[in-house]
Each structure stands twice: as C-alpha cells, then as structure tokens.
Amino acid sequence: MRELSDDARSWLLEQALDVVPHALFMVDSLQPGRANMLVNTAYSALTGYDPGEAIAPGFDALAIFVEAADVAALDAGHGEISA
C-alpha cells in the first residue's frame, strides 16, 4: 500500500466529509476566535455560510450556536458554556 501525500490525504478527507449528510466542522480551539479549519456541504446548508466564509479568519464558529455572553465567559476563562 502506498502512502498518500498530505495534499492527497486532505483532498480525500474533504471528499469523504462532503458526502456525510450531517453538518460537520473542525475548529481550532487553541486559536483565538475558534476558527473553522474545515466545514462540509451539510454545514453550509445548515448555517447558510459558504465554505469560504466559514473558514475565513475571524469567523467565530462557536458564536453561531452559543449565546454571546457564554462566548465572552469562555474567552475570559470563566466557566463553561451552557450549550
């Protein structure tokens, strides 16, 4: 079995996730703003955000699903979110 390049592996992962009928997204939780690293087609259909918008720098994926006060508390390091 031959090993795939990083680009081929990334492409294969994106293709596999796009056929999943449920909204999926990967978030970089270690970076400020929790930017999406990857979204699938179902995520775009659910949220209304195009993939380009959803993975753009500054797009806060958590803020879509969680109240602003909970996001602020999480950013400040106080407690957990209630979602």
Phi and psi restraints in degrees (value plus and minus 20) as a CYANA .aco file:
   2 ARG   PHI    -107.3   -67.3
   2 ARG   PSI     130.8   170.8
   3 GLU   PHI    -105.1   -65.1
   3 GLU   PSI     120.5   160.5
   4 LEU   PHI    -104.2   -64.2
   4 LEU   PSI     128.0   168.0
   5 SER   PHI     -90.6   -50.6
   5 SER   PSI     143.9   183.9
   6 ASP   PHI     -79.2   -39.2
   6 ASP   PSI     -60.9   -20.9
   7 ASP   PHI     -84.2   -44.2
   7 ASP   PSI     -63.4   -23.4
   8 ALA   PHI     -85.6   -45.6
   8 ALA   PSI     -60.0   -20.0
   9 ARG   PHI     -84.7   -44.7
   9 ARG   PSI     -62.6   -22.6
  10 SER   PHI     -83.2   -43.2
  10 SER   PSI     -64.3   -24.3
  11 TRP   PHI     -82.5   -42.5
  11 TRP   PSI     -63.1   -23.1
  12 LEU   PHI     -83.7   -43.7
  12 LEU   PSI     -61.6   -21.6
  13 LEU   PHI     -81.4   -41.4
  13 LEU   PSI     -66.4   -26.4
  14 GLU   PHI     -81.8   -41.8
  14 GLU   PSI     -61.5   -21.5
  15 GLN   PHI     -84.1   -44.1
  15 GLN   PSI     -61.4   -21.4
  16 ALA   PHI     -85.8   -45.8
  16 ALA   PSI     -62.8   -22.8
  17 LEU   PHI     -88.5   -48.5
  17 LEU   PSI     -51.2   -11.2
  18 ASP   PHI     -88.4   -48.4
  18 ASP   PSI     -42.0    -2.0
  19 VAL   PHI    -109.4   -69.4
  19 VAL   PSI     -27.1    12.9
  20 VAL   PHI     -93.6   -53.6
  20 VAL   PSI     109.2   149.2
  21 PRO   PHI     -97.8   -57.8
  21 PRO   PSI     -21.2    18.8
  22 HIS   PHI    -125.9   -85.9
  22 HIS   PSI     127.8   167.8
  23 ALA   PHI     -87.7   -47.7
  23 ALA   PSI     104.1   144.1
  24 LEU   PHI    -148.2  -108.2
  24 LEU   PSI     122.5   162.5
  25 PHE   PHI    -171.1  -131.1
  25 PHE   PSI     127.2   167.2
  26 MET   PHI    -129.7   -89.7
  26 MET   PSI     110.7   150.7
  27 VAL   PHI    -136.2   -96.2
  27 VAL   PSI     118.1   158.1
  28 ASP   PHI    -107.1   -67.1
  28 ASP   PSI      69.1   109.1
  29 SER   PHI     -91.1   -51.1
  29 SER   PSI     -30.6     9.4
  30 LEU   PHI    -108.4   -68.4
  30 LEU   PSI     -29.1    10.9
  31 GLN   PHI    -122.4   -82.4
  31 GLN   PSI     126.6   166.6
  32 PRO   PHI     -76.7   -36.7
  32 PRO   PSI     117.3   157.3
  33 GLY   PHI      65.0   105.0
  33 GLY   PSI     -25.8    14.2
  34 ARG   PHI      27.6    67.6
  34 ARG   PSI      37.9    77.9
  35 ALA   PHI     -83.3   -43.3
  35 ALA   PSI     121.7   161.7
  36 ASN   PHI     -87.6   -47.6
  36 ASN   PSI     117.8   157.8
  37 MET   PHI    -118.0   -78.0
  37 MET   PSI     -48.7    -8.7
  38 LEU   PHI    -179.2  -139.2
  38 LEU   PSI     120.1   160.1
  39 VAL   PHI    -153.2  -113.2
  39 VAL   PSI     135.3   175.3
  40 ASN   PHI    -125.8   -85.8
  40 ASN   PSI     156.3   196.3
  41 THR   PHI     -81.4   -41.4
  41 THR   PSI     -59.0   -19.0
  42 ALA   PHI     -84.9   -44.9
  42 ALA   PSI     -54.0   -14.0
  43 TYR   PHI     -82.5   -42.5
  43 TYR   PSI     -64.9   -24.9
  44 SER   PHI     -83.2   -43.2
  44 SER   PSI     -60.3   -20.3
  45 ALA   PHI     -85.6   -45.6
  45 ALA   PSI     -59.4   -19.4
  46 LEU   PHI     -89.9   -49.9
  46 LEU   PSI     -66.3   -26.3
  47 THR   PHI    -110.4   -70.4
  47 THR   PSI     -42.9    -2.9
  48 GLY   PHI      65.2   105.2
  48 GLY   PSI     -19.4    20.6
  49 TYR   PHI    -112.7   -72.7
  49 TYR   PSI     110.2   150.2
  50 ASP   PHI     -85.4   -45.4
  50 ASP   PSI     133.1   173.1
  51 PRO   PHI     -74.2   -34.2
  51 PRO   PSI     -59.1   -19.1
  52 GLY   PHI     -81.8   -41.8
  52 GLY   PSI     -57.9   -17.9
  53 GLU   PHI     -89.5   -49.5
  53 GLU   PSI     -63.6   -23.6
  54 ALA   PHI     -89.5   -49.5
  54 ALA   PSI     -42.6    -2.6
  55 ILE   PHI    -127.7   -87.7
  55 ILE   PSI     -11.9    28.1
  56 ALA   PHI     -90.2   -50.2
  56 ALA   PSI     126.5   166.5
  57 PRO   PHI     -77.7   -37.7
  57 PRO   PSI     119.0   159.0
  58 GLY   PHI      71.0   111.0
  58 GLY   PSI     -30.3     9.7
  59 PHE   PHI     -98.2   -58.2
  59 PHE   PSI      98.3   138.3
  60 ASP   PHI    -118.2   -78.2
  60 ASP   PSI      79.8   119.8
  61 ALA   PHI     -81.7   -41.7
  61 ALA   PSI     -58.4   -18.4
  62 LEU   PHI     -85.1   -45.1
  62 LEU   PSI     -55.3   -15.3
  63 ALA   PHI     -84.0   -44.0
  63 ALA   PSI     -40.3    -0.3
  64 ILE   PHI     -89.0   -49.0
  64 ILE   PSI     -56.4   -16.4
  65 PHE   PHI    -126.9   -86.9
  65 PHE   PSI     -29.7    10.3
  66 VAL   PHI    -147.4  -107.4
  66 VAL   PSI     125.5   165.5
  67 GLU   PHI     -79.1   -39.1
  67 GLU   PSI     125.3   165.3
  68 ALA   PHI     -77.0   -37.0
  68 ALA   PSI     -58.4   -18.4
  69 ALA   PHI     -84.4   -44.4
  69 ALA   PSI     -57.2   -17.2
  70 ASP   PHI     -88.8   -48.8
  70 ASP   PSI     -58.5   -18.5
  71 VAL   PHI     -83.1   -43.1
  71 VAL   PSI     -64.7   -24.7
  72 ALA   PHI     -82.4   -42.4
  72 ALA   PSI     -60.5   -20.5
  73 ALA   PHI     -85.5   -45.5
  73 ALA   PSI     -59.7   -19.7
  74 LEU   PHI     -85.6   -45.6
  74 LEU   PSI     -63.7   -23.7
  75 ASP   PHI     -82.2   -42.2
  75 ASP   PSI     -55.0   -15.0
  76 ALA   PHI     -99.9   -59.9
  76 ALA   PSI     -28.8    11.2
  77 GLY   PHI      63.2   103.2
  77 GLY   PSI       2.8    42.8
  78 HIS   PHI    -130.5   -90.5
  78 HIS   PSI      83.1   123.1
  79 GLY   PHI      56.9    96.9
  79 GLY   PSI    -186.0  -146.0
  80 GLU   PHI    -135.7   -95.7
  80 GLU   PSI     143.6   183.6
  81 ILE   PHI    -102.0   -62.0
  81 ILE   PSI     134.8   174.8
  82 SER   PHI    -115.5   -75.5
  82 SER   PSI     -17.7    22.3
